[in-house]
Amino acid sequence: MSQPTLRINDAAQRLGTTPSHLRQRLQQLGAITPEGGAHPYWVREGWLHEEQFQYRHPVTGWRWTTRIDITETGLVELFGLLDNAA
């Protein structure tokens, strides 16, 4: 059974930070790879959810994109990691 997920904007708001700061921290923690995907360990642990999909851009045509959401469990884990970093 999958967990509810939050978009990065919503997760940042609940953690009391900005989306750009949260994304930076996720990159520093290794949760987001340099290629922009979710690290497999974080996905296996159930902390992040990655979805890849294709969409039609009005100018450039069909493109692939990756969306990373944070699960409720991941939010708790991040709260602990961000709290320890402060």
VMD Tcl script that builds the backbone (N, CA, C; Angstrom):
set m [mol new atoms 258]
animate dup $m
set s [atomselect $m all]
$s set {name element resname resid chain x y z} {
  {N N MET 1 A 0.844 -1.177 0.000}
  {CA C MET 1 A 0.000 0.000 0.000}
  {C C MET 1 A 0.889 1.239 0.000}
  {N N SER 2 A 0.592 2.187 -0.861}
  {CA C SER 2 A 1.439 3.366 -0.933}
  {C C SER 2 A 0.972 4.433 0.059}
  {N N GLN 3 A 1.930 5.234 0.449}
  {CA C GLN 3 A 1.662 6.295 1.422}
  {C C GLN 3 A 1.215 7.564 0.712}
  {N N PRO 4 A 0.545 8.441 1.431}
  {CA C PRO 4 A 0.262 9.759 0.856}
  {C C PRO 4 A 1.579 10.512 0.655}
  {N N THR 5 A 1.635 11.300 -0.385}
  {CA C THR 5 A 2.853 12.062 -0.666}
  {C C THR 5 A 2.544 13.553 -0.715}
  {N N LEU 6 A 3.588 14.329 -0.537}
  {CA C LEU 6 A 3.484 15.785 -0.600}
  {C C LEU 6 A 4.425 16.303 -1.674}
  {N N ARG 7 A 3.995 17.291 -2.404}
  {CA C ARG 7 A 4.883 17.966 -3.346}
  {C C ARG 7 A 5.936 18.710 -2.534}
  {N N ILE 8 A 7.050 19.022 -3.150}
  {CA C ILE 8 A 8.144 19.687 -2.427}
  {C C ILE 8 A 7.679 21.021 -1.844}
  {N N ASN 9 A 6.848 21.760 -2.565}
  {CA C ASN 9 A 6.342 23.044 -2.042}
  {C C ASN 9 A 5.557 22.843 -0.750}
  {N N ASP 10 A 4.679 21.842 -0.739}
  {CA C ASP 10 A 3.863 21.577 0.446}
  {C C ASP 10 A 4.707 21.049 1.606}
  {N N ALA 11 A 5.664 20.169 1.297}
  {CA C ALA 11 A 6.546 19.625 2.336}
  {C C ALA 11 A 7.391 20.735 2.953}
  {N N ALA 12 A 7.890 21.645 2.126}
  {CA C ALA 12 A 8.698 22.754 2.633}
  {C C ALA 12 A 7.881 23.633 3.571}
  {N N GLN 13 A 6.645 23.880 3.197}
  {CA C GLN 13 A 5.782 24.703 4.045}
  {C C GLN 13 A 5.563 24.024 5.397}
  {N N ARG 14 A 5.324 22.713 5.394}
  {CA C ARG 14 A 5.103 21.999 6.655}
  {C C ARG 14 A 6.364 21.912 7.495}
  {N N LEU 15 A 7.545 21.933 6.831}
  {CA C LEU 15 A 8.812 21.887 7.559}
  {C C LEU 15 A 9.291 23.280 7.975}
  {N N GLY 16 A 8.590 24.321 7.531}
  {CA C GLY 16 A 8.954 25.686 7.901}
  {C C GLY 16 A 10.156 26.219 7.150}
  {N N THR 17 A 10.292 25.834 5.890}
  {CA C THR 17 A 11.404 26.311 5.069}
  {C C THR 17 A 10.878 26.637 3.675}
  {N N THR 18 A 11.763 27.037 2.792}
  {CA C THR 18 A 11.367 27.339 1.417}
  {C C THR 18 A 11.605 26.118 0.527}
  {N N PRO 19 A 10.883 26.015 -0.579}
  {CA C PRO 19 A 11.098 24.885 -1.489}
  {C C PRO 19 A 12.536 24.795 -2.008}
  {N N SER 20 A 13.150 25.924 -2.311}
  {CA C SER 20 A 14.528 25.887 -2.827}
  {C C SER 20 A 15.501 25.404 -1.752}
  {N N HIS 21 A 15.289 25.826 -0.501}
  {CA C HIS 21 A 16.153 25.370 0.589}
  {C C HIS 21 A 15.970 23.876 0.829}
  {N N LEU 22 A 14.728 23.405 0.781}
  {CA C LEU 22 A 14.468 21.982 0.971}
  {C C LEU 22 A 15.123 21.161 -0.138}
  {N N ARG 23 A 15.001 21.608 -1.374}
  {CA C ARG 23 A 15.623 20.894 -2.491}
  {C C ARG 23 A 17.147 20.872 -2.323}
  {N N GLN 24 A 17.728 22.002 -1.900}
  {CA C GLN 24 A 19.184 22.060 -1.646}
  {C C GLN 24 A 19.584 21.060 -0.572}
  {N N ARG 25 A 18.821 21.013 0.514}
  {CA C ARG 25 A 19.130 20.075 1.611}
  {C C ARG 25 A 18.999 18.628 1.143}
  {N N LEU 26 A 17.998 18.345 0.327}
  {CA C LEU 26 A 17.838 16.993 -0.209}
  {C C LEU 26 A 19.035 16.615 -1.073}
  {N N GLN 27 A 19.547 17.555 -1.843}
  {CA C GLN 27 A 20.731 17.294 -2.663}
  {C C GLN 27 A 21.954 17.087 -1.777}
  {N N GLN 28 A 22.106 17.901 -0.733}
  {CA C GLN 28 A 23.243 17.762 0.181}
  {C C GLN 28 A 23.203 16.435 0.926}
  {N N LEU 29 A 22.010 15.974 1.269}
  {CA C LEU 29 A 21.856 14.715 1.978}
  {C C LEU 29 A 22.003 13.506 1.051}
  {N N GLY 30 A 22.028 13.756 -0.249}
  {CA C GLY 30 A 22.150 12.670 -1.212}
  {C C GLY 30 A 20.823 12.044 -1.585}
  {N N ALA 31 A 19.716 12.632 -1.153}
  {CA C ALA 31 A 18.397 12.099 -1.466}
  {C C ALA 31 A 18.042 12.343 -2.928}
  {N N ILE 32 A 18.542 13.433 -3.485}
  {CA C ILE 32 A 18.367 13.733 -4.900}
  {C C ILE 32 A 19.733 13.600 -5.559}
  {N N THR 33 A 19.802 12.781 -6.586}
  {CA C THR 33 A 21.066 12.524 -7.278}
  {C C THR 33 A 21.452 13.724 -8.135}
  {N N PRO 34 A 22.726 13.803 -8.547}
  {CA C PRO 34 A 23.142 14.897 -9.427}
  {C C PRO 34 A 22.352 14.945 -10.741}
  {N N GLU 35 A 21.816 13.799 -11.173}
  {CA C GLU 35 A 21.016 13.759 -12.401}
  {C C GLU 35 A 19.593 14.273 -12.183}
  {N N GLY 36 A 19.217 14.519 -10.925}
  {CA C GLY 36 A 17.900 15.061 -10.626}
  {C C GLY 36 A 16.852 14.035 -10.247}
  {N N GLY 37 A 17.247 12.785 -10.054}
  {CA C GLY 37 A 16.305 11.749 -9.645}
  {C C GLY 37 A 16.403 11.482 -8.154}
  {N N ALA 38 A 15.453 10.723 -7.653}
  {CA C ALA 38 A 15.473 10.327 -6.245}
  {C C ALA 38 A 16.468 9.188 -6.064}
  {N N HIS 39 A 17.265 9.260 -5.006}
  {CA C HIS 39 A 18.230 8.194 -4.734}
  {C C HIS 39 A 17.459 6.911 -4.415}
  {N N PRO 40 A 17.858 5.775 -4.998}
  {CA C PRO 40 A 17.120 4.519 -4.781}
  {C C PRO 40 A 16.967 4.134 -3.311}
  {N N TYR 41 A 17.955 4.430 -2.480}
  {CA C TYR 41 A 17.849 4.093 -1.058}
  {C C TYR 41 A 16.671 4.821 -0.417}
  {N N TRP 42 A 16.527 6.102 -0.727}
  {CA C TRP 42 A 15.438 6.895 -0.151}
  {C C TRP 42 A 14.082 6.402 -0.647}
  {N N VAL 43 A 14.041 5.920 -1.883}
  {CA C VAL 43 A 12.799 5.371 -2.423}
  {C C VAL 43 A 12.482 4.041 -1.735}
  {N N ARG 44 A 13.486 3.164 -1.592}
  {CA C ARG 44 A 13.278 1.860 -0.932}
  {C C ARG 44 A 12.828 2.021 0.517}
  {N N GLU 45 A 13.391 3.014 1.197}
  {CA C GLU 45 A 13.007 3.254 2.592}
  {C C GLU 45 A 11.597 3.839 2.708}
  {N N GLY 46 A 11.043 4.283 1.585}
  {CA C GLY 46 A 9.695 4.848 1.599}
  {C C GLY 46 A 9.661 6.320 1.951}
  {N N TRP 47 A 10.789 6.999 1.849}
  {CA C TRP 47 A 10.861 8.419 2.202}
  {C C TRP 47 A 10.543 9.321 1.017}
  {N N LEU 48 A 10.893 8.877 -0.188}
  {CA C LEU 48 A 10.622 9.654 -1.399}
  {C C LEU 48 A 9.863 8.791 -2.393}
  {N N HIS 49 A 9.125 9.452 -3.259}
  {CA C HIS 49 A 8.425 8.787 -4.351}
  {C C HIS 49 A 8.813 9.519 -5.635}
  {N N GLU 50 A 9.258 8.754 -6.621}
  {CA C GLU 50 A 9.668 9.353 -7.889}
  {C C GLU 50 A 8.721 8.893 -8.979}
  {N N GLU 51 A 8.302 9.837 -9.796}
  {CA C GLU 51 A 7.430 9.515 -10.919}
  {C C GLU 51 A 8.003 10.172 -12.167}
  {N N GLN 52 A 8.166 9.377 -13.205}
  {CA C GLN 52 A 8.626 9.910 -14.482}
  {C C GLN 52 A 7.454 9.854 -15.447}
  {N N PHE 53 A 7.269 10.940 -16.156}
  {CA C PHE 53 A 6.168 10.964 -17.112}
  {C C PHE 53 A 6.519 11.879 -18.276}
  {N N GLN 54 A 5.743 11.743 -19.323}
  {CA C GLN 54 A 5.959 12.509 -20.535}
  {C C GLN 54 A 4.834 13.529 -20.670}
  {N N TYR 55 A 5.187 14.712 -21.148}
  {CA C TYR 55 A 4.169 15.731 -21.370}
  {C C TYR 55 A 4.481 16.475 -22.664}
  {N N ARG 56 A 3.500 17.143 -23.188}
  {CA C ARG 56 A 3.680 17.881 -24.442}
  {C C ARG 56 A 3.918 19.347 -24.136}
  {N N HIS 57 A 5.133 19.802 -24.413}
  {CA C HIS 57 A 5.485 21.211 -24.267}
  {C C HIS 57 A 4.992 21.942 -25.513}
  {N N PRO 58 A 4.391 23.121 -25.368}
  {CA C PRO 58 A 3.814 23.798 -26.539}
  {C C PRO 58 A 4.838 24.209 -27.599}
  {N N VAL 59 A 6.097 24.403 -27.222}
  {CA C VAL 59 A 7.101 24.846 -28.179}
  {C C VAL 59 A 8.010 23.701 -28.629}
  {N N THR 60 A 8.509 22.927 -27.671}
  {CA C THR 60 A 9.512 21.908 -28.004}
  {C C THR 60 A 8.941 20.521 -28.240}
  {N N GLY 61 A 7.650 20.320 -27.993}
  {CA C GLY 61 A 7.041 19.013 -28.235}
  {C C GLY 61 A 7.106 18.114 -27.014}
  {N N TRP 62 A 7.095 16.803 -27.249}
  {CA C TRP 62 A 7.059 15.825 -26.156}
  {C C TRP 62 A 8.356 15.813 -25.387}
  {N N ARG 63 A 8.247 15.839 -24.064}
  {CA C ARG 63 A 9.415 15.838 -23.178}
  {C C ARG 63 A 9.167 14.909 -22.002}
  {N N TRP 64 A 10.237 14.376 -21.447}
  {CA C TRP 64 A 10.172 13.566 -20.230}
  {C C TRP 64 A 10.544 14.435 -19.053}
  {N N THR 65 A 9.904 14.212 -17.930}
  {CA C THR 65 A 10.243 14.929 -16.702}
  {C C THR 65 A 10.136 13.974 -15.512}
  {N N THR 66 A 10.787 14.334 -14.443}
  {CA C THR 66 A 10.764 13.548 -13.215}
  {C C THR 66 A 10.210 14.408 -12.091}
  {N N ARG 67 A 9.242 13.866 -11.364}
  {CA C ARG 67 A 8.698 14.575 -10.215}
  {C C ARG 67 A 9.015 13.762 -8.965}
  {N N ILE 68 A 9.573 14.437 -7.980}
  {CA C ILE 68 A 9.901 13.793 -6.708}
  {C C ILE 68 A 8.960 14.341 -5.644}
  {N N ASP 69 A 8.260 13.435 -4.984}
  {CA C ASP 69 A 7.379 13.792 -3.880}
  {C C ASP 69 A 7.952 13.201 -2.598}
  {N N ILE 70 A 7.578 13.781 -1.473}
  {CA C ILE 70 A 8.046 13.323 -0.169}
  {C C ILE 70 A 6.884 12.642 0.527}
  {N N THR 71 A 7.120 11.440 1.042}
  {CA C THR 71 A 6.067 10.704 1.747}
  {C C THR 71 A 5.932 11.243 3.168}
  {N N GLU 72 A 4.862 10.848 3.830}
  {CA C GLU 72 A 4.657 11.251 5.228}
  {C C GLU 72 A 5.809 10.748 6.099}
  {N N THR 73 A 6.254 9.505 5.857}
  {CA C THR 73 A 7.390 8.957 6.603}
  {C C THR 73 A 8.653 9.753 6.303}
  {N N GLY 74 A 8.837 10.124 5.048}
  {CA C GLY 74 A 9.993 10.927 4.660}
  {C C GLY 74 A 9.980 12.302 5.303}
  {N N LEU 75 A 8.789 12.850 5.477}
  {CA C LEU 75 A 8.663 14.150 6.120}
  {C C LEU 75 A 9.144 14.075 7.568}
  {N N VAL 76 A 8.785 13.004 8.256}
  {CA C VAL 76 A 9.235 12.809 9.639}
  {C C VAL 76 A 10.752 12.655 9.670}
  {N N GLU 77 A 11.294 11.856 8.754}
  {CA C GLU 77 A 12.743 11.648 8.673}
  {C C GLU 77 A 13.464 12.970 8.388}
  {N N LEU 78 A 12.941 13.742 7.436}
  {CA C LEU 78 A 13.560 15.025 7.101}
  {C C LEU 78 A 13.480 16.003 8.255}
  {N N PHE 79 A 12.373 15.998 8.987}
  {CA C PHE 79 A 12.239 16.887 10.137}
  {C C PHE 79 A 13.371 16.603 11.131}
  {N N GLY 80 A 13.649 15.332 11.360}
  {CA C GLY 80 A 14.740 14.966 12.265}
  {C C GLY 80 A 16.090 15.388 11.727}
  {N N LEU 81 A 16.307 15.221 10.430}
  {CA C LEU 81 A 17.602 15.593 9.830}
  {C C LEU 81 A 17.780 17.104 9.802}
  {N N LEU 82 A 16.723 17.837 9.465}
  {CA C LEU 82 A 16.822 19.296 9.412}
  {C C LEU 82 A 16.947 19.880 10.814}
  {N N ASP 83 A 16.285 19.273 11.788}
  {CA C ASP 83 A 16.347 19.743 13.176}
  {C C ASP 83 A 17.761 19.564 13.720}
  {N N ASN 84 A 18.412 18.439 13.388}
  {CA C ASN 84 A 19.775 18.190 13.865}
  {C C ASN 84 A 20.772 19.113 13.191}
  {N N ALA 85 A 20.480 19.575 11.985}
  {CA C ALA 85 A 21.399 20.447 11.258}
  {C C ALA 85 A 21.324 21.888 11.754}
  {N N ALA 86 A 20.226 22.245 12.419}
  {CA C ALA 86 A 20.051 23.627 12.857}
  {C C ALA 86 A 20.879 23.964 14.065}
}
mol reanalyze $m
mol bondsrecalc $m
mol representation Tube
mol addrep $m
